[in-house]
Amino acid sequence: MRNLCSARGSYLKRLAGGLLTASVIGCATPPQPRFDTQTPPPPREKRSLSSPITQASHTEPAGKTAPAEPAATPVDEWAQLALSKNPRLGKATFAVDAAQGKYVQAGLYPNPNLAANWDEIGDRTGPGGILNVPRFTQEIVTAKKLSLSQAVAATEVNQATLALLRERYAVLGTVREAFYDLYALERRIAVLDELVKLADEATKTSKILLENKQIARLDQVQLEVELSRFRSQAEAARRELPGARRRLAAVVGDSRLPIGPAAGPYEEVPTYEQERTLEVVLATHPDVRTAMVGVERAQAAVRRAEVEPIPNVTFTTGYIRQFENRSHDFQLGLSAPIPVWNRNQGNIRAAKAELGMALQEVGRTENDLTERVATASRAYAAATKLAAQYRDDILPKAEETYKLSLEAFKGGQFEYLRVIQAQRAVAEARLEYNRALGDAWKASAELSSLLLEEWWPGPAPKKPGPGAGPVVVPAPKPAPK
């Protein structure tokens, strides 16, 4: 456990956002109830996000200006904004508060009982009867049951805090994936617009050639079909754009946020090495640390169940006034249950079984994370390799082929069908290159979430704005023994 903590700590120190104190959670003894976990306030805005998006399909009245579209915003600004707006983090923060409350309650001593008894009222030897007031009863807890109960609750505080950490990076990963889904769509629209322009120029050229009887009508029709196909694809992509923007706003945490164009790197995808990624994820991810804390919780629950048969002692005292003989008496008493039939054997057995389940949960969690890393790495490796092939080999050759075939056609050496085929190859290469880049970025976003990367894809700003830092969780204190 200690080696895992040191590996985790060494990696987290390299994270740009830093979770210096949060890294203590999985390894230290259970925390005391009083420490604060806060989601960060909104980051300092560098761009205006106040103008609503308008997709006007009508003409604005004279004298009125349509609202300006929001400025292009990089992914990190949306990610940091999500940390203050997304309700998933708010819910997880309240779960930490609830666990802290249970921790406090588990350590509270039983309340004393104060009673008054008046017996034998109207007795013939003494009508005043017997008055026992006040009668004070206090249960004395033995075998450190309160400390053991609080140790169980303390591990639940740790688990809730780790759940908050998990939700934080899950939100960041979702925002990044939605952002690059939007970015890829915008780039697809740009590629299709360029292809429409290219096909339109080819169609205009074909009209001149048709008038000069250098091509047949069939060739021109095929070019017009290509132009219509590109235009329909561009229009379809544009219709997807409002939904992609609304999705990004929703995962940020406010569906009414105005979303402008995406900005930031696109051609250069972050580099990840699968084996090193898996090693770091298994050492630092909150799911693994939560499972390990679950083992600690189960062990504490077994210890608590084993001391339950040790009886608590009830102490009783009080003042007694007997009116029949006019005496003033005092009462002292001790009582305790005898663990003859119920020795908590059923709960002890259940607690030990839950310990076995917790040990198995560690392995299951590691396997699940390994699968997630493998799936994301597989998609990342395939997409980056495909994008590199299109960028370095396929796309340059397709563009060269189109250029040569067009020049040859103008010189009367080729049929225009060859030009159409070359044009289609360029179009498909550009669209496939864009799709591969988009898939690479989305897989990279998943890996960034698993690796707990605070600032992605670039380094952290040198002077981040107020509230742009990570969740701060003060180091826990030892639990009572």
C-alpha positions in Angstrom: 0.0 0.0 0.0 2.8 2.4 0.9 4.6 1.7 -2.4 1.4 2.4 -4.3 1.0 5.7 -2.4 4.6 6.8 -3.3 4.1 5.9 -7.0 0.8 7.8 -6.9 2.4 10.8 -5.2 5.3 11.0 -7.6 3.0 11.1 -10.6 0.5 13.6 -9.2 3.3 16.0 -8.5 3.9 16.1 -12.2 0.3 16.9 -12.9 0.0 20.6 -14.0 -3.1 21.3 -11.9 -1.6 19.4 -8.9 -3.6 17.4 -6.3 -0.9 17.5 -3.7 -3.1 17.1 -0.7 -5.8 14.9 -2.2 -3.2 12.2 -3.0 -3.0 11.5 0.8 -6.5 10.1 1.0 -6.0 6.6 -0.2 -3.1 5.8 2.2 -3.5 7.7 5.5 -5.5 6.6 8.4 -9.2 7.6 8.4 -9.8 11.3 8.7 -11.4 13.3 11.5 -14.8 14.8 10.6 -13.8 18.4 10.4 -12.2 19.2 7.1 -13.7 21.0 4.1 -14.0 19.8 0.6 -14.9 22.5 -1.9 -15.5 22.6 -5.6 -13.5 25.4 -7.1 -15.2 28.7 -7.9 -15.6 29.7 -11.5 -12.3 30.4 -13.3 -11.3 33.8 -14.5 -12.9 34.3 -17.8 -10.6 35.4 -20.6 -13.2 35.6 -23.2 -16.8 36.9 -23.2 -19.4 34.1 -23.0 -22.4 36.4 -22.4 -23.8 36.7 -25.9 -26.4 34.1 -27.0 -26.0 32.1 -30.1 -28.4 33.1 -32.8 -29.1 31.0 -35.9 -31.5 33.6 -37.4 -33.6 32.4 -40.3 -35.2 35.8 -40.8 -34.1 39.3 -41.6 -33.5 41.5 -38.5 -35.7 44.6 -38.3 -34.1 47.9 -39.4 -32.0 49.5 -36.7 -31.4 46.3 -34.8 -28.2 44.3 -34.9 -28.1 40.6 -34.4 -26.2 39.5 -31.2 -22.6 38.6 -32.0 -21.6 34.9 -31.8 -19.4 34.1 -28.8 -15.7 34.1 -29.3 -13.7 30.9 -29.9 -12.9 29.2 -26.6 -10.2 26.5 -25.9 -11.1 23.3 -24.2 -9.4 24.1 -20.9 -11.6 27.1 -20.3 -14.8 25.0 -20.7 -13.3 22.3 -18.5 -12.5 24.7 -15.7 -16.0 26.2 -16.0 -17.5 22.8 -15.7 -15.8 22.3 -12.3 -17.9 25.1 -10.9 -21.2 24.5 -12.8 -21.7 20.7 -13.2 -24.2 19.3 -10.7 -22.4 16.0 -10.6 -19.7 17.6 -8.6 -22.2 19.4 -6.3 -23.9 16.1 -5.6 -20.5 14.4 -4.8 -19.6 17.2 -2.5 -22.8 16.8 -0.5 -22.0 13.1 -0.3 -18.8 14.0 1.4 -20.7 16.2 3.8 -23.1 13.3 4.6 -20.2 10.9 5.3 -18.6 13.5 7.6 -21.9 13.8 9.5 -22.0 10.0 9.9 -18.4 10.0 11.1 -19.4 12.5 13.9 -22.5 10.6 14.8 -20.6 7.3 15.1 -18.3 8.7 17.9 -21.1 10.2 20.0 -21.6 8.7 23.5 -25.1 7.4 24.4 -27.2 10.0 26.2 -28.0 9.4 29.9 -31.6 8.7 31.1 -33.2 10.7 33.8 -36.4 9.3 35.3 -38.8 9.8 38.2 -40.8 6.9 39.7 -43.6 7.2 42.3 -44.7 3.8 43.5 -47.2 2.5 46.1 -49.2 5.7 46.1 -52.1 5.4 48.7 -50.5 2.6 50.6 -52.2 2.2 54.0 -48.9 2.2 55.8 -47.8 5.4 54.0 -50.2 7.1 51.6 -47.2 9.0 50.1 -45.8 5.8 48.7 -42.2 5.5 47.5 -40.7 8.4 45.5 -37.6 7.7 43.4 -36.5 11.0 41.9 -34.3 11.7 40.2 -33.3 8.3 38.8 -30.2 8.6 36.6 -29.1 5.8 34.2 -26.0 5.9 32.0 -24.8 3.2 29.6 -21.1 2.7 29.7 -19.7 1.7 26.3 -16.9 -0.9 26.6 -14.3 -2.5 24.3 -13.7 0.8 22.4 -16.8 0.3 20.4 -17.2 4.0 19.6 -13.7 4.3 18.3 -14.1 1.2 16.1 -17.5 2.5 14.8 -15.9 5.8 14.0 -13.0 4.1 12.2 -15.6 2.4 9.9 -17.2 5.8 9.3 -13.9 7.4 8.6 -13.2 5.1 5.7 -16.5 6.0 4.3 -15.5 9.7 4.4 -12.4 8.7 2.4 -14.5 6.8 -0.1 -16.8 9.7 -0.5 -13.9 12.1 -1.0 -12.4 9.8 -3.6 -15.7 9.6 -5.3 -15.6 13.4 -5.6 -12.2 13.1 -7.1 -13.4 10.5 -9.6 -16.4 12.7 -10.6 -14.1 15.6 -11.1 -12.0 13.9 -13.7 -15.0 12.1 -15.2 -16.6 15.6 -15.8 -13.3 16.9 -17.3 -13.1 13.9 -19.6 -16.7 14.3 -20.7 -16.2 18.0 -21.5 -13.1 17.3 -23.4 -14.7 14.5 -25.5 -17.7 16.7 -26.3 -15.5 19.7 -27.1 -13.5 17.7 -29.7 -16.6 16.1 -31.1 -17.7 19.7 -31.8 -14.3 20.6 -33.1 -14.2 17.7 -35.5 -17.7 18.6 -36.7 -16.6 22.2 -37.4 -13.5 21.0 -39.2 -15.7 18.6 -41.3 -17.9 21.4 -42.3 -14.8 23.5 -43.3 -13.5 20.5 -45.4 -16.9 20.0 -47.1 -17.2 23.8 -47.8 -13.7 23.6 -49.5 -14.8 20.6 -51.5 -18.0 22.3 -52.5 -15.9 25.2 -53.7 -13.6 22.8 -55.6 -16.5 20.9 -57.2 -18.2 24.2 -58.1 -15.1 25.4 -60.0 -14.9 22.0 -61.8 -18.6 22.3 -62.7 -18.1 25.8 -64.1 -15.1 24.5 -66.1 -17.1 21.6 -67.5 -19.7 24.0 -68.8 -17.1 25.9 -70.8 -15.8 22.6 -72.1 -19.2 21.4 -73.0 -19.9 24.5 -74.9 -16.7 23.9 -76.8 -17.8 20.3 -77.3 -14.7 19.0 -75.6 -16.7 16.8 -73.2 -20.0 15.0 -73.3 -23.1 16.0 -71.3 -22.6 12.8 -69.2 -19.3 14.1 -67.8 -20.9 17.4 -66.8 -23.9 15.6 -65.1 -21.5 13.5 -63.1 -19.7 16.7 -61.9 -23.0 18.2 -61.0 -23.9 15.1 -59.0 -20.6 15.4 -57.1 -21.3 19.0 -56.3 -24.8 18.2 -55.1 -23.4 15.4 -52.9 -20.9 17.7 -51.2 -23.5 20.4 -50.7 -25.9 17.9 -49.1 -23.2 16.6 -46.8 -22.2 20.1 -45.7 -25.8 21.0 -45.0 -26.3 17.8 -43.0 -23.2 18.6 -41.0 -24.4 22.1 -40.3 -27.7 20.7 -39.0 -25.7 18.7 -36.5 -23.8 21.8 -35.2 -26.5 23.2 -32.8 -26.9 19.7 -31.2 -23.2 19.4 -30.7 -22.9 22.8 -29.2 -25.9 22.2 -26.9 -24.3 18.9 -25.8 -21.1 20.7 -24.8 -23.1 23.2 -22.8 -25.0 20.4 -21.0 -21.8 18.5 -20.0 -20.3 21.8 -18.8 -23.3 22.1 -16.5 -25.6 24.7 -18.0 -27.5 23.9 -21.1 -28.2 27.6 -21.7 -24.5 28.6 -22.0 -23.7 30.2 -25.4 -21.2 28.1 -27.2 -19.0 29.6 -29.8 -16.5 28.0 -32.2 -13.9 25.6 -30.9 -10.3 26.7 -30.7 -7.0 25.1 -29.9 -4.7 22.4 -31.3 -6.2 19.9 -33.7 -3.4 18.5 -35.9 -1.1 17.6 -33.1 -2.7 15.0 -30.8 -1.1 14.4 -27.4 1.2 11.4 -27.2 0.4 8.4 -24.9 2.3 5.2 -24.3 0.0 2.3 -23.4 2.1 0.4 -20.9 3.2 3.6 -19.0 -0.4 4.8 -19.1 -1.7 1.6 -17.6 0.9 1.7 -14.9 0.1 5.2 -13.8 -3.7 4.6 -14.0 -3.5 1.6 -11.7 -1.4 3.5 -9.2 -3.4 6.7 -9.1 -6.9 6.3 -10.2 -9.6 7.0 -7.5 -11.4 3.7 -8.3 -8.4 1.6 -7.3 -7.9 3.8 -4.2 -11.6 3.5 -3.3 -11.4 -0.3 -3.6 -8.4 -0.3 -1.3 -10.1 1.9 1.2 -13.0 -0.5 0.9 -10.7 -3.3 2.2 -9.8 -1.1 5.1 -13.4 -0.4 5.8 -14.3 -4.1 5.8 -11.4 -4.9 8.1 -12.6 -2.2 10.5 -16.1 -3.6 10.3 -14.9 -7.0 11.2 -13.1 -5.6 14.3 -16.3 -3.8 15.2 -18.4 -6.8 14.9 -16.1 -9.0 16.9 -16.3 -6.7 20.0 -20.0 -6.3 19.9 -20.6 -9.4 22.2 -18.6 -7.7 24.9 -21.5 -6.3 27.0 -21.9 -2.6 27.8 -22.5 -1.8 31.4 -25.5 0.3 32.6 -25.0 2.3 35.7 -28.0 3.4 37.8 -28.3 5.8 40.7 -31.0 7.8 42.4 -32.6 9.2 45.5 -35.5 7.3 47.2 -38.0 8.8 49.6 -40.1 6.2 51.5 -43.1 7.8 53.1 -44.3 4.7 54.9 -41.3 4.6 57.1 -40.2 8.2 56.5 -36.7 7.3 55.3 -34.3 8.9 52.9 -32.5 6.3 50.8 -30.1 6.1 47.8 -29.9 3.7 45.0 -26.8 2.3 43.1 -26.9 -0.4 40.4 -24.9 -2.0 37.6 -26.4 -4.2 34.9 -25.1 -5.9 31.8 -26.5 -8.4 29.3 -25.1 -11.9 29.3 -24.0 -13.0 25.8 -25.2 -16.6 26.0 -27.2 -17.1 22.8 -26.6 -13.9 20.8 -22.8 -13.4 20.4 -23.2 -11.5 17.2 -22.0 -14.5 15.3 -24.2 -13.8 12.3 -22.9 -10.3 11.9 -19.3 -11.4 12.3 -19.7 -13.9 9.6 -21.3 -11.4 7.3 -18.5 -8.8 8.0 -15.9 -11.4 7.1 -17.7 -12.2 3.9 -17.8 -8.5 3.1 -14.1 -8.4 3.6 -13.6 -11.1 1.1 -15.9 -9.2 -1.3 -13.8 -6.1 -0.8 -10.6 -7.9 -1.6 -12.1 -9.2 -4.8 -13.3 -5.7 -5.6 -9.8 -4.5 -5.8 -9.0 -7.0 -8.5 -12.2 -6.3 -10.4 -11.5 -2.6 -10.4 -8.0 -3.1 -11.7 -9.4 -5.3 -14.5 -12.0 -2.8 -15.3 -9.5 0.0 -15.5 -7.2 -2.1 -17.6 -10.0 -2.8 -20.0 -10.8 0.9 -20.2 -7.2 1.9 -20.8 -6.8 -0.9 -23.4 -10.0 0.2 -25.2 -9.1 3.9 -25.3 -5.4 3.1 -26.2 -6.6 0.8 -29.0 -8.8 3.5 -30.5 -6.1 6.1 -29.9 -3.4 4.1 -31.6 -5.5 3.2 -34.6 -6.8 6.7 -35.1 -3.4 8.4 -34.7 -1.8 5.9 -37.1 -4.5 6.4 -39.6 -4.3 10.1 -39.4 -0.5 10.0 -39.8 -0.9 7.9 -42.9 -3.5 10.2 -44.5 -1.4 13.3 -43.6 2.0 12.0 -44.8 1.1 9.7 -47.6 -2.5 9.3 -48.8 -3.7 12.9 -48.8 -0.6 14.4 -50.6 -0.7 11.7 -53.3 -4.5 12.2 -53.8 -4.1 15.9 -54.2 -1.2 15.5 -56.6 -3.2 13.0 -58.6 -6.1 15.4 -58.9 -3.9 18.2 -59.9 -2.1 16.2 -62.6 -5.3 14.7 -63.9 -6.9 18.1 -64.2 -4.0 19.5 -66.0 -3.9 16.5 -68.3 -7.6 16.8 -69.1 -7.2 20.5 -69.9 -4.4 19.4 -72.3 -6.8 16.9 -73.9 -4.9 13.8 -72.6 -7.6 12.4 -70.2 -11.3 11.9 -70.0 -13.1 13.9 -67.5 -14.1 10.8 -65.7 -10.5 10.4 -64.5 -10.7 13.9 -63.1 -13.9 13.1 -61.2 -12.4 10.0 -59.7 -9.3 12.0 -58.6 -11.5 14.7 -57.1 -13.5 12.1 -55.2 -10.3 10.5 -53.9 -9.2 13.9 -52.5 -12.6 14.5 -50.9 -12.6 11.1 -49.2 -9.0 11.5 -48.1 -9.6 14.8 -46.5 -12.8 13.7 -44.7 -11.2 10.5 -43.5 -8.2 12.4 -42.2 -10.5 14.7 -40.3 -12.5 11.8 -38.9 -9.3 10.0 -37.8 -8.1 13.1 -36.0 -11.5 13.5 -34.3 -11.4 9.9 -33.1 -7.8 10.3 -31.9 -8.8 13.4 -29.8 -11.8 11.7 -28.3 -9.7 8.7 -27.3 -7.0 11.0 -26.0 -9.7 12.8 -23.9 -10.7 9.5 -22.3 -7.0 8.7 -21.5 -6.6 12.2 -20.0 -9.5 11.5 -17.6 -8.0 8.2 -16.6 -4.6 9.8 -16.0 -6.2 12.6 -13.9 -4.7 15.3 -16.1 -5.8 18.7 -14.8 -4.7 20.8 -17.8 -5.1 19.2 -21.2 -3.9 19.1 -23.9 -1.4 21.9 -23.1 0.5 22.8 -19.9 -1.1 24.6 -17.1 -1.1 28.4 -17.4 1.8 30.1 -15.5 -0.6 32.3 -13.5 -4.0 30.6 -13.5 -6.9 32.8 -12.5 -8.6 32.6 -9.0 -10.6 29.4 -8.6 -8.8 27.6 -11.5 -7.0 25.2 -9.3 -7.9 21.7 -8.2 -10.1 20.6 -5.4 -8.2 21.0 -2.1 -8.6 18.4 0.5 -6.6 18.9 3.7 -4.6 16.0 5.0 -6.6 13.8 7.3 -5.9 13.2 10.9 -5.6 9.8 12.6 -8.9 8.3 13.8 -9.4 7.6 17.5 -8.2 4.2 18.8 
